[in-house]
Each structure stands twice: as structure tokens, then as C-alpha cells.
Amino acid sequence: MDIVSEGLVTKIIVEEDKTVVYVAFSRFTPRKPFAMAVTWPIQARIVRDMAKVLEDKLGYFEIVDDMTFQRYYPPEEV
């Protein structure tokens, strides 16, 4: 599936030193614990696939939820 046509990518901001891709995960996830648990692996797979494609094309980039501003990529440094 094309995630842009499906409405999952809502905005892309390109700056000098980074690109931020906004996704609509929380907007389309029902607020029920079971639904959230079922959709999380799918969202994680989408983020991994996006990162794999974008790593070769962009320098530093982030994937961020457009409602909660949760950063999905790059992973938090521990």
C-alpha cells in the first residue's frame, strides 16, 4: 500500500540539517487497549520500512506523530 495515498503521511518539513516526516498513527488508532496493542506492531513495521527507504535518500530525518508529537524514528538514545 502507498502510505501517502492512504493518508498516513500528513506533512513533510525539510530544513537545512534535517527532515521531519509527520505520520497520522494516533489519529487513526482507536482508543481501546486491545486495538492499540494490535496496531502497534503494524505501525512499528511501517516506521522500519520508511526508515529503510529514507536512510539512503536523506541525511538526518525524524518520523513524528502529527497529533501526539511522539518521535518514532530515530529511536531514543539510552
HUBEL-V45664 format. One record per residue. N is the residue number from 1. RES is the residue in one letter. NEAR is the number of other C-alpha atoms within 8 Angstrom. Layout:
{{N & RES & NEAR} {N & RES & NEAR}}
This chain:
{{1 & M & 3} {2 & D & 5} {3 & I & 8} {4 & V & 8} {5 & S & 6} {6 & E & 7} {7 & G & 8} {8 & L & 10} {9 & V & 11} {10 & T & 11} {11 & K & 7} {12 & I & 9} {13 & I & 7} {14 & V & 7} {15 & E & 6} {16 & E & 4} {17 & D & 6} {18 & K & 10} {19 & T & 13} {20 & V & 11} {21 & V & 13} {22 & Y & 12} {23 & V & 12} {24 & A & 13} {25 & F & 10} {26 & S & 9} {27 & R & 6} {28 & F & 6} {29 & T & 9} {30 & P & 6} {31 & R & 6} {32 & K & 6} {33 & P & 6} {34 & F & 6} {35 & A & 10} {36 & M & 11} {37 & A & 8} {38 & V & 8} {39 & T & 9} {40 & W & 8} {41 & P & 8} {42 & I & 8} {43 & Q & 9} {44 & A & 8} {45 & R & 8} {46 & I & 8} {47 & V & 11} {48 & R & 8} {49 & D & 8} {50 & M & 8} {51 & A & 9} {52 & K & 8} {53 & V & 8} {54 & L & 8} {55 & E & 8} {56 & D & 7} {57 & K & 6} {58 & L & 8} {59 & G & 9} {60 & Y & 7} {61 & F & 11} {62 & E & 12} {63 & I & 13} {64 & V & 13} {65 & D & 14} {66 & D & 11} {67 & M & 7} {68 & T & 6} {69 & F & 7} {70 & Q & 6} {71 & R & 10} {72 & Y & 10} {73 & Y & 11} {74 & P & 8} {75 & P & 6} {76 & E & 5} {77 & E & 3} {78 & V & 2}}
